[in-house]
Structure formats: C-alpha cells, structure tokens
C-alpha cells in the first residue's frame, strides 16, 4: 500500500490512465457478451439428451437469447455510467489543478519571480514544511508495503509544501469549484429514514430484502452511520426484483411494520435472516418484535401497499436503477455493494463542497 501522494499537477496522467483502463475493461466485458460462441456455429448440434429427446444449440439459444439481450443492455448502461463518472472525476481533478496552477502563477508574478524560483523561496522559507513534520505525516499515514521514508521524502516534502502554500494563498484568494457532478432527482418523501432531516448528506437506497448484496452492504451502512453520525441521513426505498420469490412480500411486511413504528428493527431482522422471508416467517418476525399481531396480519393480507412499492420501482427505473442495491448520495449514483471508501469519497466531497440539489434528492 502506497501513501496517497496527491501532487497537484502531477497525478493527472495517472488519472487519465485509470480512466482509459476502466473504459477498456468495460469494453472487453461488452465484447465478451456480444461475441459468438465457437460451439454454436451449427444450430443443429445436440448439446443434451433426455431419453430419446434431443436439445440442440438452436433450442438452447432460443431460451438464452432474451437473457443475453437483457444482459447486454444492462452492461451498456453500466458502461455509460462508468464513462460519465470517470469523465467527471477527470474533469474535476484537472479543474482543481488549473485553479491551483493559476494561484501559484499569480503569486509568482506578484513577486516578480518564475514559478520554480517562487516555489523554491516559499518551500525553504519560514512557512516551509520541516523534515520532522514530514516524518510525522509519514508515520501517521503509512501502511503495509509503504516505501521507506528516506526514499520518498523529497516527493513527500514537495506535496506537503505545495498543499501548505495553496492553503495560504486560498485564504486571500478563495477558490470556488462550480463544476457539478451528475445528480438524479429522487423523490423519497414519506419513506422511512434514519438521521436528522437537516443532515448535510442524504443517502437514498433502493433495496431488495432477498438480495444477498443488499445484506452485504448493511455492515457498510452501519459503519458510515457510526463514522458520520448526524451528518448523513439514510432513506429506504423498495426495489423488489422479480426473480426473488419473497422480495415483494418482505417489502409489504416492512411497510406494515412501519405502521407500528418498527420499520428499522424489522428491516434489520429481515436482512439478518434472509432464509426466513416466506409469509409465515414474516409474521413470526413481527411477533418476535412485539408488534400487534392482528393489525400486522390484517395489513399484510391486504394490497394497500402494492401500488406504493410499484411506484418505488418505477421511480428507481426512472433514474436508471436496474439492480440492487442502488444508492443516490445527494442524487449522485453509486451502484452495487461498494466498500466503505467508495461511499466516503462521495460523502466527503458533498460535505466539503456543500453538495447540490439536496432539496430535490431528499425531499
């Protein structure tokens, strides 16, 4: 693990390389889906037999084709989103580099020095970072596999000196980055939420109680809540997938639990026991949590929430959700069971910049 050396003006080629690599990898995946299979050249080739009955490539492909078409469409959508995300990251990093370079150039011009001479003067002056300060930073941030301090000290001193200089310059010449990321408007009003209504950052989640990836993300969400506290608000929206037999029932049951003020306890129980989502199990869970059983059973037997759950699905599809879990952090999409650092990257950016379009993404 290397120290994160965010040297303004120096890490841009690496960012571009990561950007192009990600696109190339996605293109390979799409190509693999589109590529014909060598063994499928002859549609009449028998691929299985059941007694005297033969199943040919033609029979098999007739069944597989709709799924391949759906998979290709899904991958193309994901690639489009990946390109959009990486393009924004690249533009944002480049814009920050341009503002930093302009600040330093203006300061050098004011002192009637070239940029290299100006930096040399500032870095070696009274405000320059000392070796001891660099060593303290190194010890605090080093990880397994980090290069020895002596071998990276020059780069580390340059990074810290440059950042300290920019911090001083920005006190007199504030910089505002106005470039906005793509945000989706998600109307999550009236849905169960954890956290203060005026939390700086709102995370809207489209989830499926039978989805193993949704369950896997629960630990990450709790970790984020512990770390950020009142700074984040989590909003639940339903997106039961059609191939999960009990997902719709579980979504209905959770809404019935919400009527009795037990939504989040019930949600935790469902994810903790995904093997117990049949109707009888859902009722038993309600009883375990001390709910009014008669009211719960009456609610669960009705169709009162069916249209609302379908409305959630439609809202998700409108903003590009095609699987679960799907998150929108102040309207910024994050798909799948991502690790905590992925969430933290967006949350920290929203906290640092004040976000945008919050009213639309969390109303």
C-alpha positions as CSV (number, residue, x, y, z in Angstrom):
1,X,0.0,0.0,0.0
2,X,1.4,3.4,-1.0
3,X,0.8,6.7,0.6
4,X,-1.7,8.8,-1.3
5,X,0.5,11.3,-2.9
6,X,-1.9,13.8,-4.4
7,X,0.6,16.1,-6.1
8,X,-1.4,18.8,-7.9
9,X,-0.4,18.9,-11.5
10,X,1.5,15.6,-11.3
11,X,-1.1,12.9,-10.9
12,X,-3.2,13.9,-13.9
13,X,-1.6,11.4,-16.4
14,X,-2.3,8.6,-13.8
15,X,-5.9,9.7,-13.5
16,X,-6.3,9.7,-17.3
17,X,-4.6,6.2,-17.4
18,X,-7.1,4.9,-14.8
19,X,-9.9,6.4,-16.8
20,X,-8.9,4.8,-20.1
21,X,-8.1,1.5,-18.4
22,X,-11.6,1.3,-16.8
23,X,-13.3,2.1,-20.1
24,X,-11.1,-0.6,-21.9
25,X,-12.0,-3.2,-19.3
26,X,-15.7,-2.4,-19.7
27,X,-15.4,-2.6,-23.4
28,X,-13.8,-6.1,-23.1
29,X,-16.8,-7.2,-21.0
30,X,-19.3,-6.0,-23.5
31,X,-17.3,-7.6,-26.3
32,X,-17.4,-10.9,-24.5
33,X,-21.2,-10.7,-24.2
34,X,-21.5,-9.9,-27.9
35,X,-19.0,-12.4,-29.2
36,X,-20.5,-15.6,-30.8
37,X,-19.6,-18.9,-29.3
38,X,-17.5,-21.2,-31.4
39,X,-19.5,-24.3,-30.4
40,X,-22.7,-22.6,-31.6
41,X,-21.7,-22.5,-35.3
42,X,-24.0,-25.4,-36.1
43,X,-27.5,-24.7,-34.7
44,X,-28.4,-28.4,-35.1
45,X,-25.6,-29.7,-32.9
46,X,-27.1,-31.7,-30.0
47,X,-26.0,-30.3,-26.6
48,X,-28.1,-32.5,-24.3
49,X,-30.4,-35.6,-24.5
50,X,-33.3,-36.7,-22.3
51,X,-34.0,-40.2,-23.3
52,X,-34.7,-40.0,-27.0
53,X,-35.3,-36.3,-26.8
54,X,-32.5,-34.1,-28.2
55,X,-31.8,-30.5,-27.2
56,X,-29.9,-28.6,-29.9
57,X,-27.9,-25.3,-30.0
58,X,-30.9,-23.8,-31.7
59,X,-33.3,-24.8,-28.8
60,X,-30.8,-23.6,-26.2
61,X,-30.1,-20.3,-27.9
62,X,-33.8,-19.6,-28.2
63,X,-34.0,-19.7,-24.4
64,X,-30.8,-17.9,-23.8
65,X,-31.1,-15.1,-26.3
66,X,-33.6,-12.9,-24.3
67,X,-31.3,-13.1,-21.2
68,X,-28.3,-12.2,-23.3
69,X,-30.1,-9.2,-24.8
70,X,-31.1,-8.1,-21.3
71,X,-27.5,-8.6,-20.0
72,X,-26.1,-6.6,-23.0
73,X,-28.4,-3.7,-22.3
74,X,-27.5,-3.7,-18.6
75,X,-23.8,-3.8,-19.4
76,X,-24.1,-1.0,-21.9
77,X,-25.9,1.1,-19.3
78,X,-23.3,0.4,-16.7
79,X,-20.5,1.3,-19.2
80,X,-22.3,4.6,-20.0
81,X,-22.5,5.4,-16.2
82,X,-18.8,4.4,-15.7
83,X,-17.7,6.7,-18.5
84,X,-19.8,9.5,-17.1
85,X,-18.4,9.1,-13.6
86,X,-14.8,8.8,-14.7
87,X,-15.1,11.7,-17.1
88,X,-16.4,13.9,-14.2
89,X,-13.6,12.7,-11.9
90,X,-11.0,13.6,-14.6
91,X,-12.6,17.0,-15.3
92,X,-12.8,17.8,-11.6
93,X,-9.2,16.8,-10.9
94,X,-8.0,18.8,-14.0
95,X,-10.1,21.8,-12.9
96,X,-8.6,21.8,-9.4
97,X,-5.1,21.5,-10.9
98,X,-5.8,24.5,-13.2
99,X,-7.0,26.7,-10.3
100,X,-4.0,25.7,-8.2
101,X,-1.6,26.5,-11.0
102,X,-3.3,29.8,-11.6
103,X,-3.0,30.8,-7.9
104,X,0.7,29.9,-7.8
105,X,1.4,31.7,-11.2
106,X,-0.3,34.9,-9.9
107,X,1.7,34.8,-6.7
108,X,4.9,34.3,-8.6
109,X,4.1,37.2,-10.9
110,X,3.4,39.4,-7.9
111,X,6.9,38.6,-6.5
112,X,8.4,39.1,-10.0
113,X,9.7,35.5,-9.9
114,X,9.4,32.5,-12.1
115,X,7.3,29.7,-10.8
116,X,10.2,27.4,-9.9
117,X,12.0,30.3,-8.1
118,X,8.9,31.3,-6.3
119,X,8.3,27.7,-5.1
120,X,11.9,27.3,-4.0
121,X,11.6,30.5,-2.0
122,X,8.3,29.5,-0.3
123,X,9.3,25.9,0.4
124,X,12.6,26.9,2.1
125,X,11.2,29.9,3.9
126,X,9.7,30.2,7.4
127,X,6.5,28.6,6.3
128,X,8.2,25.6,4.7
129,X,7.5,22.1,6.0
130,X,10.3,20.6,8.1
131,X,11.7,17.1,7.9
132,X,10.2,16.3,11.3
133,X,6.7,17.4,10.1
134,X,7.0,15.2,7.0
135,X,8.1,12.2,9.2
136,X,5.2,12.7,11.5
137,X,2.8,12.7,8.5
138,X,4.5,9.6,7.1
139,X,4.3,7.7,10.3
140,X,0.6,8.5,10.6
141,X,-0.4,7.5,7.1
142,X,2.0,4.7,6.2
143,X,0.6,1.2,5.6
144,X,1.9,-2.3,4.8
145,X,4.2,-2.1,1.8
146,X,4.8,1.7,2.0
147,X,8.2,2.7,0.7
148,X,10.8,3.8,3.4
149,X,10.6,7.4,4.4
150,X,14.1,8.2,3.1
151,X,13.2,7.1,-0.4
152,X,10.0,9.2,-0.7
153,X,11.0,12.2,1.5
154,X,11.6,14.6,-1.4
155,X,8.2,13.9,-3.0
156,X,6.5,14.0,0.4
157,X,8.1,17.3,1.3
158,X,7.1,18.7,-2.1
159,X,3.5,17.5,-1.7
160,X,3.1,18.9,1.8
161,X,4.9,22.2,0.9
162,X,2.7,22.7,-2.1
163,X,-0.5,22.0,-0.2
164,X,0.5,24.3,2.7
165,X,1.3,27.1,0.1
166,X,-2.1,26.6,-1.6
167,X,-3.8,26.8,1.8
168,X,-2.1,30.1,2.5
169,X,-2.9,31.5,-1.0
170,X,-6.6,30.5,-0.8
171,X,-7.0,32.5,2.4
172,X,-6.5,35.7,0.4
173,X,-8.0,34.4,-2.9
174,X,-10.8,31.9,-2.2
175,X,-11.4,29.3,-4.9
176,X,-14.9,28.0,-5.7
177,X,-15.2,24.9,-7.8
178,X,-18.6,25.3,-9.6
179,X,-18.4,22.1,-11.7
180,X,-21.3,20.0,-10.6
181,X,-21.5,16.2,-10.9
182,X,-24.5,14.5,-12.5
183,X,-27.3,14.3,-10.0
184,X,-30.5,12.4,-10.3
185,X,-33.7,13.8,-8.7
186,X,-35.1,11.1,-6.4
187,X,-38.4,11.9,-4.7
188,X,-38.0,10.0,-1.5
189,X,-40.5,11.9,0.6
190,X,-42.5,9.9,3.1
191,X,-40.2,7.0,3.1
192,X,-38.6,5.5,6.3
193,X,-35.4,7.4,7.2
194,X,-32.6,7.3,9.7
195,X,-30.9,10.5,10.7
196,X,-31.9,14.2,11.0
197,X,-34.0,15.8,8.3
198,X,-31.4,18.6,8.0
199,X,-28.4,16.3,7.7
200,X,-25.9,17.7,5.2
201,X,-25.9,14.5,3.2
202,X,-28.8,12.2,2.2
203,X,-28.3,8.7,1.0
204,X,-31.3,7.2,-0.8
205,X,-31.1,3.4,-1.1
206,X,-33.2,1.2,-3.4
207,X,-33.1,-2.3,-1.9
208,X,-34.5,-5.8,-2.0
209,X,-34.8,-7.8,1.2
210,X,-33.9,-11.0,-0.5
211,X,-30.9,-9.6,-2.3
212,X,-27.6,-11.0,-0.8
213,X,-25.7,-7.9,-2.0
214,X,-28.1,-5.7,-0.1
215,X,-27.5,-7.7,3.0
216,X,-23.7,-7.4,2.5
217,X,-24.0,-3.6,2.4
218,X,-25.8,-3.4,5.7
219,X,-22.5,-3.6,7.6
220,X,-21.1,-0.8,5.5
221,X,-24.1,1.5,6.1
222,X,-23.8,1.0,9.8
223,X,-20.1,1.8,9.6
224,X,-20.9,5.0,7.8
225,X,-23.6,5.9,10.4
226,X,-21.1,5.4,13.2
227,X,-18.5,7.5,11.4
228,X,-20.6,10.4,10.2
229,X,-23.4,10.5,12.8
230,X,-25.8,13.4,12.3
231,X,-24.0,14.4,9.0
232,X,-25.8,11.7,7.0
233,X,-29.4,10.6,6.6
234,X,-30.4,7.2,5.1
235,X,-33.7,6.8,3.3
236,X,-35.2,3.4,2.4
237,X,-37.0,2.8,-0.9
238,X,-38.2,-0.6,-2.2
239,X,-37.0,-2.3,-5.4
240,X,-38.0,-6.0,-5.1
241,X,-36.6,-7.9,-8.0
242,X,-39.0,-10.2,-10.0
243,X,-36.8,-13.3,-9.7
244,X,-36.8,-13.1,-5.8
245,X,-39.9,-15.1,-4.8
246,X,-40.3,-13.4,-1.4
247,X,-39.0,-9.9,-2.1
248,X,-42.4,-8.3,-2.7
249,X,-43.9,-10.0,0.4
250,X,-41.0,-8.8,2.5
251,X,-41.4,-5.2,1.2
252,X,-45.1,-5.3,2.1
253,X,-44.3,-6.7,5.6
254,X,-41.7,-4.0,6.3
255,X,-44.3,-1.3,5.5
256,X,-46.7,-3.0,7.8
257,X,-44.0,-2.9,10.5
258,X,-43.6,0.8,9.8
259,X,-47.2,1.3,10.7
260,X,-46.3,0.2,14.2
261,X,-43.0,2.2,14.4
262,X,-40.8,-0.9,14.0
263,X,-39.6,-0.4,10.4
264,X,-35.8,-0.3,11.1
265,X,-35.9,-3.2,13.7
266,X,-37.9,-5.2,11.2
267,X,-35.5,-4.3,8.3
268,X,-32.6,-5.5,10.4
269,X,-34.3,-8.8,11.2
270,X,-35.1,-9.5,7.5
271,X,-31.5,-8.9,6.4
272,X,-30.2,-10.9,9.3
273,X,-32.5,-13.9,8.4
274,X,-32.8,-13.9,4.6
275,X,-33.7,-17.5,4.7
276,X,-36.9,-16.7,6.6
277,X,-38.9,-14.5,4.2
278,X,-41.9,-16.7,3.5
279,X,-45.2,-15.2,4.7
280,X,-45.3,-17.4,7.8
281,X,-41.8,-16.3,8.7
282,X,-42.6,-12.6,8.1
283,X,-45.5,-12.9,10.5
284,X,-43.3,-14.7,13.1
285,X,-40.7,-11.9,12.9
286,X,-43.4,-9.3,13.6
287,X,-44.4,-11.3,16.7
288,X,-40.8,-11.6,17.9
289,X,-40.5,-7.8,17.7
290,X,-43.6,-7.4,19.9
291,X,-46.0,-6.0,17.3
292,X,-49.8,-6.1,17.5
293,X,-50.1,-9.4,15.6
294,X,-53.7,-8.9,14.5
295,X,-53.0,-5.5,13.0
296,X,-49.9,-6.7,11.3
297,X,-51.6,-9.8,9.8
298,X,-54.5,-7.7,8.5
299,X,-52.1,-5.2,6.9
300,X,-50.0,-8.0,5.4
301,X,-53.1,-9.7,3.9
302,X,-54.2,-6.5,2.2
303,X,-52.9,-5.0,-1.0
304,X,-52.8,-1.5,0.4
305,X,-49.0,-1.0,-0.2
306,X,-48.7,-2.8,-3.6
307,X,-49.1,0.4,-5.6
308,X,-46.6,2.3,-3.4
309,X,-44.0,-0.4,-3.8
310,X,-44.5,-0.4,-7.6
311,X,-44.2,3.4,-7.5
312,X,-40.8,3.0,-5.9
313,X,-39.8,0.5,-8.6
314,X,-40.9,3.0,-11.3
315,X,-39.0,5.8,-9.5
316,X,-35.9,3.7,-9.5
317,X,-36.2,2.7,-13.1
318,X,-36.6,6.4,-14.0
319,X,-33.2,7.2,-12.5
320,X,-31.5,4.2,-14.0
321,X,-31.8,1.6,-11.3
322,X,-31.6,-1.9,-12.8
323,X,-30.4,-3.9,-9.8
324,X,-29.9,-3.7,-6.1
325,X,-28.6,-2.2,-4.0
326,X,-28.6,1.2,-5.7
327,X,-27.7,4.4,-3.9
328,X,-28.0,8.1,-4.6
329,X,-25.8,10.3,-2.4
330,X,-27.3,13.7,-2.7
331,X,-28.5,12.5,-6.0
332,X,-25.1,11.1,-7.1
333,X,-25.5,7.4,-8.2
334,X,-23.5,4.6,-6.6
335,X,-24.4,1.1,-7.7
336,X,-23.8,-2.2,-6.1
337,X,-22.3,-3.5,-2.8
338,X,-19.5,-1.0,-2.7
339,X,-16.9,-0.8,0.1
340,X,-17.0,2.0,2.6
341,X,-14.2,4.1,1.0
342,X,-16.4,4.4,-2.2
343,X,-19.2,5.9,-0.1
344,X,-16.8,8.0,2.0
345,X,-15.3,9.5,-1.2
346,X,-18.7,10.9,-2.3
347,X,-19.8,11.8,1.3
348,X,-16.6,13.7,2.0
349,X,-16.9,15.6,-1.3
350,X,-20.5,16.6,-0.5
351,X,-19.5,17.7,2.9
352,X,-16.6,19.7,1.6
353,X,-18.4,21.4,-1.2
354,X,-21.9,21.8,0.3
355,X,-23.3,19.4,-2.2
356,X,-26.0,20.5,-4.6
357,X,-29.6,19.7,-5.5
358,X,-30.1,18.4,-1.9
359,X,-33.7,19.6,-1.7
360,X,-34.6,17.6,-4.8
361,X,-32.7,14.4,-3.8
362,X,-34.1,14.3,-0.3
363,X,-37.5,15.8,-0.3
